[in-house]
């Protein structure tokens, strides 16, 4: 490999925007995943309490 070949490869890589698009989608997907996990953690206790209340209201003599 010569310096010219390496230089051309680096310039081609720098001008290629397809890689940037993939990175953007990966970052967006990661942020969505973090938001979903945070929502589950924040609402988990409230949902469990509500389900337990409903279970006890329906089955007064049966443990849930």
PDB file of N, CA, C and O in Angstrom:
ATOM      1  N   UNK A   1       0.843  -1.188   0.000  1.00  0.00           N
ATOM      2  CA  UNK A   1       0.000   0.000   0.000  1.00  0.00           C
ATOM      3  C   UNK A   1       0.881   1.241   0.000  1.00  0.00           C
ATOM      4  O   UNK A   1       1.901   1.320   0.684  1.00  0.00           O
ATOM      5  N   UNK A   2       0.449   2.181  -0.779  1.00  0.00           N
ATOM      6  CA  UNK A   2       1.194   3.427  -0.830  1.00  0.00           C
ATOM      7  C   UNK A   2       0.440   4.488  -0.042  1.00  0.00           C
ATOM      8  O   UNK A   2      -0.704   4.292   0.369  1.00  0.00           O
ATOM      9  N   UNK A   3       1.093   5.585   0.151  1.00  0.00           N
ATOM     10  CA  UNK A   3       0.485   6.712   0.868  1.00  0.00           C
ATOM     11  C   UNK A   3      -0.734   7.213   0.096  1.00  0.00           C
ATOM     12  O   UNK A   3      -1.747   7.566   0.699  1.00  0.00           O
ATOM     13  N   UNK A   4      -0.641   7.245  -1.220  1.00  0.00           N
ATOM     14  CA  UNK A   4      -1.755   7.703  -2.058  1.00  0.00           C
ATOM     15  C   UNK A   4      -2.981   6.810  -1.874  1.00  0.00           C
ATOM     16  O   UNK A   4      -4.103   7.309  -1.792  1.00  0.00           O
ATOM     17  N   UNK A   5      -2.779   5.518  -1.810  1.00  0.00           N
ATOM     18  CA  UNK A   5      -3.891   4.582  -1.635  1.00  0.00           C
ATOM     19  C   UNK A   5      -4.554   4.786  -0.275  1.00  0.00           C
ATOM     20  O   UNK A   5      -5.780   4.796  -0.171  1.00  0.00           O
ATOM     21  N   UNK A   6      -3.757   4.946   0.739  1.00  0.00           N
ATOM     22  CA  UNK A   6      -4.292   5.179   2.089  1.00  0.00           C
ATOM     23  C   UNK A   6      -5.036   6.505   2.131  1.00  0.00           C
ATOM     24  O   UNK A   6      -6.113   6.600   2.718  1.00  0.00           O
ATOM     25  N   UNK A   7      -4.460   7.527   1.507  1.00  0.00           N
ATOM     26  CA  UNK A   7      -5.091   8.850   1.491  1.00  0.00           C
ATOM     27  C   UNK A   7      -6.448   8.783   0.788  1.00  0.00           C
ATOM     28  O   UNK A   7      -7.428   9.346   1.277  1.00  0.00           O
ATOM     29  N   UNK A   8      -6.511   8.090  -0.369  1.00  0.00           N
ATOM     30  CA  UNK A   8      -7.775   7.944  -1.091  1.00  0.00           C
ATOM     31  C   UNK A   8      -8.810   7.196  -0.245  1.00  0.00           C
ATOM     32  O   UNK A   8      -9.983   7.567  -0.220  1.00  0.00           O
ATOM     33  N   UNK A   9      -8.370   6.152   0.441  1.00  0.00           N
ATOM     34  CA  UNK A   9      -9.296   5.365   1.267  1.00  0.00           C
ATOM     35  C   UNK A   9      -9.849   6.201   2.419  1.00  0.00           C
ATOM     36  O   UNK A   9     -11.035   6.117   2.739  1.00  0.00           O
ATOM     37  N   UNK A  10      -8.995   7.001   3.035  1.00  0.00           N
ATOM     38  CA  UNK A  10      -9.442   7.855   4.150  1.00  0.00           C
ATOM     39  C   UNK A  10     -10.407   8.918   3.653  1.00  0.00           C
ATOM     40  O   UNK A  10     -11.425   9.170   4.298  1.00  0.00           O
ATOM     41  N   UNK A  11     -10.113   9.543   2.526  1.00  0.00           N
ATOM     42  CA  UNK A  11     -11.008  10.563   1.971  1.00  0.00           C
ATOM     43  C   UNK A  11     -12.352   9.960   1.565  1.00  0.00           C
ATOM     44  O   UNK A  11     -13.399  10.568   1.786  1.00  0.00           O
ATOM     45  N   UNK A  12     -12.322   8.774   0.978  1.00  0.00           N
ATOM     46  CA  UNK A  12     -13.564   8.104   0.598  1.00  0.00           C
ATOM     47  C   UNK A  12     -14.403   7.800   1.836  1.00  0.00           C
ATOM     48  O   UNK A  12     -15.618   7.996   1.831  1.00  0.00           O
ATOM     49  N   UNK A  13     -13.754   7.323   2.889  1.00  0.00           N
ATOM     50  CA  UNK A  13     -14.461   7.021   4.134  1.00  0.00           C
ATOM     51  C   UNK A  13     -15.061   8.291   4.746  1.00  0.00           C
ATOM     52  O   UNK A  13     -16.184   8.264   5.251  1.00  0.00           O
ATOM     53  N   UNK A  14     -14.319   9.403   4.704  1.00  0.00           N
ATOM     54  CA  UNK A  14     -14.793  10.655   5.284  1.00  0.00           C
ATOM     55  C   UNK A  14     -15.994  11.205   4.516  1.00  0.00           C
ATOM     56  O   UNK A  14     -16.878  11.816   5.116  1.00  0.00           O
ATOM     57  N   UNK A  15     -16.038  10.998   3.208  1.00  0.00           N
ATOM     58  CA  UNK A  15     -17.139  11.514   2.393  1.00  0.00           C
ATOM     59  C   UNK A  15     -18.368  10.603   2.418  1.00  0.00           C
ATOM     60  O   UNK A  15     -19.465  11.044   2.073  1.00  0.00           O
ATOM     61  N   UNK A  16     -18.204   9.358   2.815  1.00  0.00           N
ATOM     62  CA  UNK A  16     -19.307   8.400   2.836  1.00  0.00           C
ATOM     63  C   UNK A  16     -20.262   8.744   3.966  1.00  0.00           C
ATOM     64  O   UNK A  16     -19.858   8.779   5.129  1.00  0.00           O
ATOM     65  N   UNK A  17     -21.529   9.000   3.639  1.00  0.00           N
ATOM     66  CA  UNK A  17     -22.512   9.373   4.650  1.00  0.00           C
ATOM     67  C   UNK A  17     -23.373   8.204   5.096  1.00  0.00           C
ATOM     68  O   UNK A  17     -24.169   8.357   6.023  1.00  0.00           O
ATOM     69  N   UNK A  18     -23.244   7.049   4.474  1.00  0.00           N
ATOM     70  CA  UNK A  18     -24.045   5.893   4.879  1.00  0.00           C
ATOM     71  C   UNK A  18     -23.708   5.448   6.290  1.00  0.00           C
ATOM     72  O   UNK A  18     -24.605   5.084   7.050  1.00  0.00           O
ATOM     73  N   UNK A  19     -22.459   5.470   6.648  1.00  0.00           N
ATOM     74  CA  UNK A  19     -22.045   5.083   7.996  1.00  0.00           C
ATOM     75  C   UNK A  19     -22.619   6.009   9.049  1.00  0.00           C
ATOM     76  O   UNK A  19     -23.002   5.568  10.133  1.00  0.00           O
ATOM     77  N   UNK A  20     -22.677   7.280   8.734  1.00  0.00           N
ATOM     78  CA  UNK A  20     -23.228   8.253   9.664  1.00  0.00           C
ATOM     79  C   UNK A  20     -24.708   7.980   9.902  1.00  0.00           C
ATOM     80  O   UNK A  20     -25.178   8.092  11.035  1.00  0.00           O
ATOM     81  N   UNK A  21     -25.439   7.630   8.875  1.00  0.00           N
ATOM     82  CA  UNK A  21     -26.853   7.328   9.017  1.00  0.00           C
ATOM     83  C   UNK A  21     -27.061   6.128   9.939  1.00  0.00           C
ATOM     84  O   UNK A  21     -27.969   6.138  10.770  1.00  0.00           O
ATOM     85  N   UNK A  22     -26.246   5.119   9.803  1.00  0.00           N
ATOM     86  CA  UNK A  22     -26.357   3.935  10.656  1.00  0.00           C
ATOM     87  C   UNK A  22     -26.094   4.312  12.108  1.00  0.00           C
ATOM     88  O   UNK A  22     -26.791   3.842  13.008  1.00  0.00           O
ATOM     89  N   UNK A  23     -25.105   5.150  12.338  1.00  0.00           N
ATOM     90  CA  UNK A  23     -24.792   5.584  13.695  1.00  0.00           C
ATOM     91  C   UNK A  23     -25.954   6.375  14.272  1.00  0.00           C
ATOM     92  O   UNK A  23     -26.297   6.206  15.442  1.00  0.00           O
ATOM     93  N   UNK A  24     -26.557   7.229  13.474  1.00  0.00           N
ATOM     94  CA  UNK A  24     -27.704   8.008  13.958  1.00  0.00           C
ATOM     95  C   UNK A  24     -28.859   7.100  14.362  1.00  0.00           C
ATOM     96  O   UNK A  24     -29.489   7.319  15.397  1.00  0.00           O
ATOM     97  N   UNK A  25     -29.138   6.091  13.558  1.00  0.00           N
ATOM     98  CA  UNK A  25     -30.206   5.147  13.906  1.00  0.00           C
ATOM     99  C   UNK A  25     -29.862   4.367  15.176  1.00  0.00           C
ATOM    100  O   UNK A  25     -30.740   4.097  15.995  1.00  0.00           O
ATOM    101  N   UNK A  26     -28.616   4.013  15.338  1.00  0.00           N
ATOM    102  CA  UNK A  26     -28.199   3.280  16.533  1.00  0.00           C
ATOM    103  C   UNK A  26     -28.366   4.141  17.784  1.00  0.00           C
ATOM    104  O   UNK A  26     -28.831   3.660  18.817  1.00  0.00           O
ATOM    105  N   UNK A  27     -27.989   5.405  17.687  1.00  0.00           N
ATOM    106  CA  UNK A  27     -28.142   6.316  18.829  1.00  0.00           C
ATOM    107  C   UNK A  27     -29.618   6.522  19.147  1.00  0.00           C
ATOM    108  O   UNK A  27     -30.007   6.499  20.315  1.00  0.00           O
ATOM    109  N   UNK A  28     -30.441   6.723  18.127  1.00  0.00           N
ATOM    110  CA  UNK A  28     -31.880   6.903  18.348  1.00  0.00           C
ATOM    111  C   UNK A  28     -32.488   5.656  18.982  1.00  0.00           C
ATOM    112  O   UNK A  28     -33.298   5.759  19.904  1.00  0.00           O
ATOM    113  N   UNK A  29     -32.101   4.481  18.493  1.00  0.00           N
ATOM    114  CA  UNK A  29     -32.608   3.238  19.077  1.00  0.00           C
ATOM    115  C   UNK A  29     -32.195   3.078  20.528  1.00  0.00           C
ATOM    116  O   UNK A  29     -32.980   2.624  21.360  1.00  0.00           O
ATOM    117  N   UNK A  30     -30.964   3.451  20.828  1.00  0.00           N
ATOM    118  CA  UNK A  30     -30.494   3.389  22.214  1.00  0.00           C
ATOM    119  C   UNK A  30     -31.269   4.324  23.124  1.00  0.00           C
ATOM    120  O   UNK A  30     -31.619   3.957  24.246  1.00  0.00           O
ATOM    121  N   UNK A  31     -31.537   5.523  22.647  1.00  0.00           N
ATOM    122  CA  UNK A  31     -32.306   6.489  23.455  1.00  0.00           C
ATOM    123  C   UNK A  31     -33.738   6.006  23.681  1.00  0.00           C
ATOM    124  O   UNK A  31     -34.282   6.171  24.772  1.00  0.00           O
ATOM    125  N   UNK A  32     -34.341   5.420  22.672  1.00  0.00           N
ATOM    126  CA  UNK A  32     -35.697   4.886  22.830  1.00  0.00           C
ATOM    127  C   UNK A  32     -35.695   3.742  23.841  1.00  0.00           C
ATOM    128  O   UNK A  32     -36.601   3.644  24.668  1.00  0.00           O
ATOM    129  N   UNK A  33     -34.692   2.885  23.778  1.00  0.00           N
ATOM    130  CA  UNK A  33     -34.587   1.770  24.723  1.00  0.00           C
ATOM    131  C   UNK A  33     -34.449   2.286  26.149  1.00  0.00           C
ATOM    132  O   UNK A  33     -35.096   1.770  27.061  1.00  0.00           O
ATOM    133  N   UNK A  34     -33.618   3.289  26.346  1.00  0.00           N
ATOM    134  CA  UNK A  34     -33.439   3.867  27.683  1.00  0.00           C
ATOM    135  C   UNK A  34     -34.750   4.471  28.182  1.00  0.00           C
ATOM    136  O   UNK A  34     -35.091   4.323  29.356  1.00  0.00           O
ATOM    137  N   UNK A  35     -35.482   5.145  27.307  1.00  0.00           N
ATOM    138  CA  UNK A  35     -36.761   5.738  27.707  1.00  0.00           C
ATOM    139  C   UNK A  35     -37.778   4.673  28.103  1.00  0.00           C
ATOM    140  O   UNK A  35     -38.506   4.847  29.080  1.00  0.00           O
ATOM    141  N   UNK A  36     -37.834   3.578  27.358  1.00  0.00           N
ATOM    142  CA  UNK A  36     -38.779   2.502  27.678  1.00  0.00           C
ATOM    143  C   UNK A  36     -38.423   1.856  29.009  1.00  0.00           C
ATOM    144  O   UNK A  36     -39.304   1.612  29.832  1.00  0.00           O
ATOM    145  N   UNK A  37     -37.153   1.580  29.227  1.00  0.00           N
ATOM    146  CA  UNK A  37     -36.717   0.969  30.489  1.00  0.00           C
ATOM    147  C   UNK A  37     -37.004   1.903  31.664  1.00  0.00           C
ATOM    148  O   UNK A  37     -37.466   1.458  32.715  1.00  0.00           O
ATOM    149  N   UNK A  38     -36.735   3.183  31.488  1.00  0.00           N
ATOM    150  CA  UNK A  38     -37.001   4.152  32.562  1.00  0.00           C
ATOM    151  C   UNK A  38     -38.493   4.218  32.877  1.00  0.00           C
ATOM    152  O   UNK A  38     -38.877   4.336  34.041  1.00  0.00           O
ATOM    153  N   UNK A  39     -39.329   4.144  31.853  1.00  0.00           N
ATOM    154  CA  UNK A  39     -40.777   4.154  32.070  1.00  0.00           C
ATOM    155  C   UNK A  39     -41.228   2.921  32.831  1.00  0.00           C
ATOM    156  O   UNK A  39     -42.039   3.015  33.752  1.00  0.00           O
ATOM    157  N   UNK A  40     -40.700   1.755  32.445  1.00  0.00           N
ATOM    158  CA  UNK A  40     -41.062   0.531  33.163  1.00  0.00           C
ATOM    159  C   UNK A  40     -40.635   0.596  34.620  1.00  0.00           C
ATOM    160  O   UNK A  40     -41.375   0.166  35.504  1.00  0.00           O
ATOM    161  N   UNK A  41     -39.461   1.125  34.874  1.00  0.00           N
ATOM    162  CA  UNK A  41     -38.976   1.230  36.253  1.00  0.00           C
ATOM    163  C   UNK A  41     -39.831   2.209  37.046  1.00  0.00           C
ATOM    164  O   UNK A  41     -40.196   1.935  38.189  1.00  0.00           O
ATOM    165  N   UNK A  42     -40.151   3.354  36.439  1.00  0.00           N
ATOM    166  CA  UNK A  42     -40.931   4.380  37.144  1.00  0.00           C
ATOM    167  C   UNK A  42     -42.368   3.930  37.406  1.00  0.00           C
ATOM    168  O   UNK A  42     -42.926   4.230  38.461  1.00  0.00           O
ATOM    169  N   UNK A  43     -42.960   3.226  36.469  1.00  0.00           N
ATOM    170  CA  UNK A  43     -44.365   2.846  36.602  1.00  0.00           C
ATOM    171  C   UNK A  43     -44.562   1.448  37.177  1.00  0.00           C
ATOM    172  O   UNK A  43     -45.689   1.062  37.485  1.00  0.00           O
ATOM    173  N   UNK A  44     -43.498   0.697  37.322  1.00  0.00           N
ATOM    174  CA  UNK A  44     -43.605  -0.688  37.769  1.00  0.00           C
ATOM    175  C   UNK A  44     -44.318  -0.850  39.094  1.00  0.00           C
ATOM    176  O   UNK A  44     -45.204  -1.695  39.216  1.00  0.00           O
ATOM    177  N   UNK A  45     -43.953  -0.063  40.084  1.00  0.00           N
ATOM    178  CA  UNK A  45     -44.567  -0.150  41.413  1.00  0.00           C
ATOM    179  C   UNK A  45     -46.032   0.212  41.393  1.00  0.00           C
ATOM    180  O   UNK A  45     -46.850  -0.446  42.036  1.00  0.00           O
ATOM    181  N   UNK A  46     -46.371   1.259  40.656  1.00  0.00           N
ATOM    182  CA  UNK A  46     -47.768   1.699  40.585  1.00  0.00           C
ATOM    183  C   UNK A  46     -48.639   0.659  39.889  1.00  0.00           C
ATOM    184  O   UNK A  46     -49.763   0.395  40.315  1.00  0.00           O
ATOM    185  N   UNK A  47     -48.120   0.078  38.826  1.00  0.00           N
ATOM    186  CA  UNK A  47     -48.875  -0.948  38.106  1.00  0.00           C
ATOM    187  C   UNK A  47     -49.075  -2.175  38.982  1.00  0.00           C
ATOM    188  O   UNK A  47     -50.161  -2.754  39.000  1.00  0.00           O
ATOM    189  N   UNK A  48     -48.041  -2.574  39.707  1.00  0.00           N
ATOM    190  CA  UNK A  48     -48.154  -3.735  40.596  1.00  0.00           C
ATOM    191  C   UNK A  48     -49.186  -3.478  41.686  1.00  0.00           C
ATOM    192  O   UNK A  48     -49.988  -4.357  41.999  1.00  0.00           O
ATOM    193  N   UNK A  49     -49.172  -2.294  42.258  1.00  0.00           N
ATOM    194  CA  UNK A  49     -50.141  -1.953  43.299  1.00  0.00           C
ATOM    195  C   UNK A  49     -51.561  -1.987  42.747  1.00  0.00           C
ATOM    196  O   UNK A  49     -52.468  -2.498  43.402  1.00  0.00           O
ATOM    197  N   UNK A  50     -51.757  -1.454  41.563  1.00  0.00           N
ATOM    198  CA  UNK A  50     -53.085  -1.443  40.944  1.00  0.00           C
ATOM    199  C   UNK A  50     -53.566  -2.858  40.651  1.00  0.00           C
ATOM    200  O   UNK A  50     -54.726  -3.185  40.900  1.00  0.00           O
ATOM    201  N   UNK A  51     -52.691  -3.688  40.129  1.00  0.00           N
ATOM    202  CA  UNK A  51     -53.070  -5.076  39.826  1.00  0.00           C
ATOM    203  C   UNK A  51     -53.413  -5.822  41.105  1.00  0.00           C
ATOM    204  O   UNK A  51     -54.383  -6.579  41.133  1.00  0.00           O
ATOM    205  N   UNK A  52     -52.640  -5.624  42.160  1.00  0.00           N
ATOM    206  CA  UNK A  52     -52.933  -6.279  43.443  1.00  0.00           C
ATOM    207  C   UNK A  52     -54.276  -5.819  43.994  1.00  0.00           C
ATOM    208  O   UNK A  52     -55.030  -6.633  44.528  1.00  0.00           O
ATOM    209  N   UNK A  53     -54.593  -4.524  43.877  1.00  0.00           N
ATOM    210  CA  UNK A  53     -55.876  -4.005  44.352  1.00  0.00           C
ATOM    211  C   UNK A  53     -57.032  -4.612  43.579  1.00  0.00           C
ATOM    212  O   UNK A  53     -58.047  -4.997  44.160  1.00  0.00           O
ATOM    213  N   UNK A  54     -56.872  -4.696  42.260  1.00  0.00           N
ATOM    214  CA  UNK A  54     -57.921  -5.307  41.440  1.00  0.00           C
ATOM    215  C   UNK A  54     -58.094  -6.779  41.772  1.00  0.00           C
ATOM    216  O   UNK A  54     -59.221  -7.267  41.847  1.00  0.00           O
ATOM    217  N   UNK A  55     -57.013  -7.482  41.970  1.00  0.00           N
ATOM    218  CA  UNK A  55     -57.060  -8.903  42.294  1.00  0.00           C
ATOM    219  C   UNK A  55     -57.776  -9.122  43.630  1.00  0.00           C
ATOM    220  O   UNK A  55     -58.593 -10.032  43.766  1.00  0.00           O
ATOM    221  N   UNK A  56     -57.461  -8.285  44.601  1.00  0.00           N
ATOM    222  CA  UNK A  56     -58.099  -8.421  45.912  1.00  0.00           C
ATOM    223  C   UNK A  56     -59.579  -8.062  45.839  1.00  0.00           C
ATOM    224  O   UNK A  56     -60.384  -8.668  46.545  1.00  0.00           O
ATOM    225  N   UNK A  57     -59.960  -7.094  45.005  1.00  0.00           N
ATOM    226  CA  UNK A  57     -61.367  -6.712  44.873  1.00  0.00           C
ATOM    227  C   UNK A  57     -62.176  -7.820  44.214  1.00  0.00           C
ATOM    228  O   UNK A  57     -63.331  -8.044  44.577  1.00  0.00           O
ATOM    229  N   UNK A  58     -61.583  -8.512  43.253  1.00  0.00           N
ATOM    230  CA  UNK A  58     -62.289  -9.581  42.545  1.00  0.00           C
ATOM    231  C   UNK A  58     -62.344 -10.848  43.399  1.00  0.00           C
ATOM    232  O   UNK A  58     -63.378 -11.511  43.471  1.00  0.00           O
ATOM    233  N   UNK A  59     -61.252 -11.171  44.026  1.00  0.00           N
ATOM    234  CA  UNK A  59     -61.143 -12.416  44.808  1.00  0.00           C
ATOM    235  C   UNK A  59     -60.958 -12.065  46.284  1.00  0.00           C
ATOM    236  O   UNK A  59     -59.840 -12.145  46.793  1.00  0.00           O
ATOM    237  N   UNK A  60     -61.991 -11.691  46.959  1.00  0.00           N
ATOM    238  CA  UNK A  60     -61.867 -11.235  48.341  1.00  0.00           C
ATOM    239  C   UNK A  60     -61.344 -12.329  49.286  1.00  0.00           C
ATOM    240  O   UNK A  60     -60.671 -12.020  50.269  1.00  0.00           O
ATOM    241  N   UNK A  61     -61.638 -13.560  49.009  1.00  0.00           N
ATOM    242  CA  UNK A  61     -61.235 -14.647  49.907  1.00  0.00           C
ATOM    243  C   UNK A  61     -60.018 -15.405  49.401  1.00  0.00           C
ATOM    244  O   UNK A  61     -59.566 -16.333  50.072  1.00  0.00           O
ATOM    245  N   UNK A  62     -59.474 -15.052  48.255  1.00  0.00           N
ATOM    246  CA  UNK A  62     -58.375 -15.774  47.672  1.00  0.00           C
ATOM    247  C   UNK A  62     -57.150 -14.877  47.616  1.00  0.00           C
ATOM    248  O   UNK A  62     -57.246 -13.708  47.243  1.00  0.00           O
ATOM    249  N   UNK A  63     -55.983 -15.433  47.992  1.00  0.00           N
ATOM    250  CA  UNK A  63     -54.762 -14.642  47.930  1.00  0.00           C
ATOM    251  C   UNK A  63     -54.311 -14.486  46.487  1.00  0.00           C
ATOM    252  O   UNK A  63     -54.444 -15.409  45.683  1.00  0.00           O
ATOM    253  N   UNK A  64     -53.778 -13.315  46.164  1.00  0.00           N
ATOM    254  CA  UNK A  64     -53.315 -13.032  44.796  1.00  0.00           C
ATOM    255  C   UNK A  64     -51.839 -13.296  44.667  1.00  0.00           C
ATOM    256  O   UNK A  64     -51.272 -13.115  43.590  1.00  0.00           O
TER     257      UNK A  64
END
